[in-house]
């Protein structure tokens, strides 16, 4: 139904496209198959047809190449909503858990809650001007979030909502050489009206900040953020400028052997190494930010949807905690390795009993995937406090067979780069 401006380049690179709410979205690229040999030990094929059906060893190779140098990701399936007007600040404060009253040119990550205190959504917000905020939400979340915001819009005309999703395209640029790549392509106009290079260093352009720039002459918004745990940006421009921007970034990254990277890395391997939660997987209405490890040290004074239940959850000991587990041995009884796909596989005790919390919620796998940088296969799951202990061994049931797993991390601290130094260096 929908294609990004980069589609021609992606098709030429041999992209395998998956559907993302109507968008053709690259999952991996045949042009990167040569990297499988380079990272051979991390790119072993999967013997079972089911485990390999929606996967390629190229994904692991793309992951490691990005971690080594730089990659670019098509994020055009994102949804972008602009909120403008004198009532915007008050409105967004009511909708969002975290404080959105940040400086112009800064951003905030925030959950949205149901009145019962569970997750309704999660998103990032850029403050582009005093009364202009841009909400960025995922490919599969746009319809739901659009409805939620519009349902609560003030009726006095103080806030204007504009869905920009069909107007903007996005490229993610990440990796140790992302800064060097973007430094070659990014300009601005100085006080004398001259085109000059733009300083993209962390000092001038710190993590979480937003800047309006030119990419080889194309007006763009750069947002320093990462969902894969690497230094870099989400770069936004108008749809009609997208192909030129793609080509400009690709050219700037040639000397660093920049590659296109599929959503297999962005949405799974990069994300799971960082333990990032996903709406619809880890984040659901039956769980709250305390259980997900997303509560902040303080709660803002402004009222917001679900605040009462959120405050109550903060005062109580959680009956479930989001954890990262690693598979100890994934060899099946038939002698081949199996790879859970994150489709609600039960987590059991060593004696084969279901783990159920005091609210009647069963522990199950919410996300499963390879962690090529760590040489592990990881699972995310909510566990009861007595089982949420690092080093504790449990079982995961996959295809009616039990496999041993170990609790590798309790809470939100990632296994890969636990201090987030790579994103902020």
N, C-alpha and C positions, 0 to 999 in steps of 0.2 A: 504493500500500500504506500510506503514512504521510503525514500532514499535520501541520504545525506549528500551534500555537495561533493563529498570525497569518494562517492561510490565508484566512479570510473577508475580512480587510482587503486582503490581496494580490490576491485574486480580484476584489474591487471596484475595485482600482486597475488592473485589466487586465493582470495578470502573465502572462507566457509562462513556463510551468513546464517545466523539464527534470527528468529522473529523476536522483536522486543516491542510489544504493544503496537504492532503494525509497521515498525521500522525494520529494515534490513540492517542487521548489526553484525560486524565481523567477530567471529569467535576465535579464529586463528588464521594464519596466512601461509599458503604453500611456499611463498618466496622465502620464508624463514626455515624451510625444511633442512637447509644446509647446516643450521645451528644445532640440529639434533645430534650430529656427529661430534660437534664441538663439546656438547654437554651430555655425552652418551650415557654416563652413569646415572644421570637424573632423568633420562628420557626412555626408559625401557618400555616396550609396548605392553599393553594389558591383554592377557590371554583370554579372558572371558568376554564374549561378544557384548553382553549387556553393559559391563563396566566400561567398555571402550566405545560404546555406541555414540555418545555425545562428547567425546574427548579425543584429543590428539596429543602425542608426545611433543608436538611442536609448541604447545602451550607452555610446557615446562622450559623449553629452550628459549622462548620469547621472554619468559619471566627472568631467567638468569642473565640474558643479554641486557635487558633493561636495568637490572640491578648492577651490572658491570659497566654500562655506558649510558644509553638514553633510548627511550622509546616514545612513540606518539600513538595516542588512543582516540578513536572516534567516539565522542560522547554526545553526539547530536541528539540522541534519543532522550536526553535530559528534558525536563519541563522547567520553564522559567516564568515566574509570575512577578509582574511589577506592581507595587503598591505606592501610590502617590497621594498627596493632599495633606492638609493640616491635622487630620485625625489619624494618620497612619501609625505614628509611634504608639499612641494609646491602644489602637486596635491590635497591633502585633504583640504588644506586651500582654494583652489579654489572651491571645491565641497561643503564645509560646511559653514554655517552662523557663528557659534561660533569658537573661536580660539582653534585650536587643538594642538598648540605648548605648550604642558604642559610637566612637568617633566616625565621621565620614571617612571612607576609605578603609574601614575595618569590617570584620565579618563576625558571625556567631553561628555555632552549631547548636541546634535545639531540638528536643522532642516536642511533639504535640500530644496532648493527653485527652483521653475520653473523660467525661465527668466522673467516672469511677476510678480514675487514676492510672489506667492502662495506656499502652501506646496507641495513638491514633495515627501518628506519622513521625518522621524525623527528617530534618532538612537543614540546609545552610542558608544564611541570609547575608547578603552584601548591602552595606549602607552606601549608596551612591551619591546621596545629597541629604540635606537636612530632613526633607519630607519625601525622599525617594528610596525605597528598599526593594531589592530584588531577591525573591525566594528561588532557590534551586532545589529541585526534588527529582527523584529517580524516574526512569523510563516507565516503570510499572505503577508509579505512585501518583502520576499527574491527575488522572480523573478523580481519584478519591480525594486528593488534597484540594483540587479546584473546587469540588463540591463543598468541602468542610469550610474553606475560607469564605466562599460565597454565602453559605448558610448563615454565617455570623457577621456578615458585613453590616456596618452601621447604616441606618436608613436616612441619615441627615445629609448625605452627599459629601461628607468630610474625607472619604477615602475612595479612590478610584482604583479599580482592579483591571489590569491588562495582561492577558495571556500572551506571552512572547514566544511560546514554544515553537511556533511555525516560522518565526522571524529570525531566530538565532541558531547558529551551529557552534559546536564546541570541540576543541582538541585538547586532550590531556598530554602534557609533555613532562616526563619524569625520568629520573636517573641521575647518577653522579655527574654526568656531562650535560644535564638539562640547562643549567645556568650558563655554561659556555655557549651552548647552542642558541639560546634565546638572546644572549648578549650580542650575537652577530646579526640578529634580525630585527631587534627592537629599537625604535627611535621615538623621539618626541620633538615638539617644536618649542624652542626656547623663547625667552622674553623678546629677543630681537627678530623673532619670526623665522629663525633658521632651523632646519632639520638637523638634529644632533643625536648621537647614540644615547639610549636611555640606560641608566644604571640599574641593573637587575640584581645587584648584590643583596645579601640578607640585611646588610646595614640600611640600605635605602628602601628595600622592598622585603620587609620581614614576613614571617609565616603568618597567615591569616589576613594579610592586607590585600587591597584591591587597587589597581592603577589603570587609568585610561592611557593607552599607548598607540603607536603605529607599528604594525608588523609589515615591513617592506612596503610602507605606504598605506596599508589597510588599517582603518580605525578598529581597535580591538580593546576588550576589557580583559586584563590579566588578573587572575585570582590565585594567590599563592596558597595552595592547599594540597593535600594528598590523601588518596584512599588506598594507596599501595605502599605507603611507607617510604617514599623516596622524595628527594628535593624536586620541586617543580611546580607546575601551574595547571589550572584549567584556563583555557584561552577562548574567549567568546567573540564572535563577530556576526555580522549579518549574513544570512544564507547566500546572498549573491556574491559576497566577497570570500566565501569559504574555500573554494578550490585554490584561489591564489594564495591564501594564507597557508593552506596545507603544503603547497609546493614551496613556498618561501621557507617554512620551518624545515621541511625535508632537505632543502638545499643547504641551509645553515648547518644542519647536523651531519652532512655527508662525511666530513673529516672524522667524526666520532662514530661512524658506522651506525647511524640512527636507523631504527627499524619501525615499521608499523606493528603495534601490539594489539592482540584481540581481547575480547571481554573475558576469555578464560583466565587471563591474568588479573584484569581489573576487578572483576566481580567475584573471583574465587581465590586463586593462589596468592595474589598480593594481599587481598583482604584477610584471608584466614591466617596468614603469617603474622598479621598485625592484630588479630582478634577483633576486627571491626564488626559491629553488629549490623544486620540488614533488616529493614522493615519487611515484614511478612515471613521472616525466618526466625531470628532471635527476638525481634521486636514485634509483639502481638498485644492485643488488648487485654489478654489475661495476665500479662506480666507488667511490672512497673519499673521505673528507672533505677530504683535501689537494687532490685533483683538483677537487673541487666548490668549493673556497675556503671551507670551513666549519671548518677546523682552528683551534684556539685557540692563543694564545702558549705556554701551558703545558699539560701533561698531569697529571691528578690522580694521586695516589699509589695510590688504591684500584684494585683489579683490576676489569676489566669485560670483557664478551664482545668479542672481536676486538682487545683491547689490543695484543697482540704484533704483529699485522699492521699496526695503526695506527701504532705506534712505528716500524716498519720503513718504512712509507710516508713518514713525516715525515723520515726520514734520506735518502731517495732523491729524486732530481730527478723530479718528476711527468712522465709521458709524455703526459699530456693535461691541459688546463686549461679550465674552464668560462668561456665568453666571451659577451658580448652583441654581436650584430651588427645593423647597420641596413641596410635595403634602399636602395640608391642609386637604382634605377629599377625600378619594378614593372610597367612597360608591356609587354605581351606583343606577339608578332609580329602578332597580329590587331588590335592597336591599343587594346585595353582593359586596364585595370589588373587585375592578379591579386594575390591575398593568400594566401600559404601558410598552412596551418592548423595546422602543428606536428605533422604525422603522419609523422615520420621522413624528411623530405626530405633527400637527400644534400647535403653541403657539398663543393664541388670547388675545385680550384685554377683559376687563370685559364686554364690550358691544358686544362682539362676532366678532370683526373685526380682520382681518389678520394683523400681524406686518411685514412690509416690509421696508428694509433699502433703502438708496438712490442709492444703486447699483442694486436694484431690487431683492435682496435675501430675501426669506421668512424665518421668525423665525420658527424653528422646533426642535423637540427633537433629539439630536444626540446620547445620551446614557441615559438609564433609569435603575435604579436598587435599591435594598434595601441597606440601610446603617445600618446594625445591631448594630453597636457600638453607633449610634446616635438615634436609634429608629425611623428612618424616611425613607421615600421613596423619592429618589432624581432623578432629571432630569438635564441634561446638555443641554444648548441651547445658541445660539447667539441671543442677544436682541439689539434693537436700544438704543442709549444713554438715551432717555427720559423714556424708560421702564427699563433700567438696573439700578435700584435703590433698594438697600436692603430694604426689607419690602413691596415692591410693589406687589400687588396681581393681578394675571392674570388668564388665563384659558388654559388648555390643552385639545385638542380634542382627545379622544380615543374611537374607535368603535362608532363613530358618536354621542358621548356624551361628554359634557363639564364637566371638573373637576377643582376645584379651586386649584391654586398653588401660592406659594409666592417666591419672589427672596430672597434667603438665603445668597448668596455671589456673588459679582461682581468681576471678575478677577480671578487670579490663586491661591490666598490664600485658603487653604483647610478648610473645616468645622471641620474635625477631626485632632486633634493635629496641630493647625495652625502654630506653631513655629518649627515644625519638630523635637521636642525634643526626641521623641521615637526612631527615626532613628539614632540619633547621641549621644545617652546616653550609 
